[in-house]
Amino acid sequence: MPDKADHGLTVVQGQGMTRIRMGCEHQQGLVYVIPAAKSWVCSSELLPGHAISGFLGELVSKKNKEVEQLMESWGIYFRKIPLEGEPEGD
């Protein structure tokens, strides 16, 4: 596992895919991000941020109590940030 300076996250951009390695000495995982139907609008360099932000935005918009409880138990919260020129939401 990489040192603590990376905050437990390492982003590795490859040919047609980005891998995000995450973890610590207690757990580790790997997220793969590839081009998909909803990510065509972004460059390959920005695709991971676009895809993960979009996924989490849609996930929390489902208002699924089980997902909300799971995210809360891990201390993970997500809030969409308005794009430049968009009005602030709730």
C-alpha positions in Angstrom: 0.0 0.0 0.0 1.3 3.5 -0.8 2.5 5.8 2.1 0.1 8.0 4.1 1.0 11.1 2.1 -1.5 10.1 -0.6 -4.4 9.9 2.0 -5.0 6.3 1.1 -5.9 7.0 -2.5 -3.8 6.4 -5.6 -5.1 7.2 -9.0 -3.5 5.3 -11.9 -4.5 6.3 -15.4 -4.1 3.6 -18.1 -5.1 3.0 -21.6 -8.9 3.3 -21.7 -9.2 2.8 -17.9 -8.4 4.5 -14.6 -7.8 2.6 -11.4 -8.3 4.1 -8.0 -6.6 2.2 -5.3 -7.8 3.0 -1.8 -7.2 1.7 1.6 -5.0 1.4 4.6 -3.6 -1.4 6.7 -7.2 -2.4 7.7 -8.8 -2.7 4.3 -8.0 -2.1 0.7 -10.0 -1.9 -2.6 -9.7 -1.0 -6.2 -12.3 1.0 -8.3 -12.1 0.8 -12.0 -13.5 3.6 -14.1 -14.0 3.1 -17.9 -15.8 5.1 -20.6 -19.5 4.5 -20.5 -22.8 5.9 -21.8 -23.0 8.7 -19.3 -19.3 9.7 -19.4 -18.8 10.5 -23.1 -18.8 14.2 -22.4 -15.5 14.3 -20.5 -11.9 13.9 -21.5 -10.2 10.7 -20.4 -8.2 12.7 -17.8 -11.4 14.0 -16.1 -13.6 10.9 -16.7 -12.9 9.4 -13.2 -14.1 12.6 -11.4 -17.1 12.9 -13.7 -18.2 9.3 -13.4 -17.8 9.0 -9.6 -19.5 12.4 -9.0 -22.3 11.4 -11.3 -22.7 8.0 -9.8 -22.8 9.3 -6.2 -25.2 12.1 -7.2 -27.6 9.6 -8.7 -27.2 7.2 -5.8 -28.0 9.7 -3.1 -30.9 11.1 -5.2 -32.6 7.7 -4.9 -33.3 8.5 -1.3 -32.8 4.8 -0.4 -32.8 4.4 3.4 -30.5 1.4 3.2 -27.9 3.2 1.1 -28.2 6.3 3.3 -27.6 4.2 6.5 -24.7 2.4 4.9 -23.1 5.7 3.8 -23.7 7.2 7.2 -22.1 4.2 9.0 -18.9 4.7 6.9 -19.0 8.5 7.4 -19.5 9.1 3.6 -21.7 12.0 2.5 -22.1 13.5 -1.0 -23.4 16.9 -2.1 -23.5 18.1 -5.6 -21.8 21.4 -6.2 -23.5 23.7 -8.7 -21.6 24.2 -11.9 -20.6 27.8 -12.7 -23.7 29.8 -13.6 -26.1 27.3 -12.0 -28.2 28.5 -9.0 -27.4 27.1 -5.6 -29.8 24.2 -4.6 -30.8 22.8 -1.2 
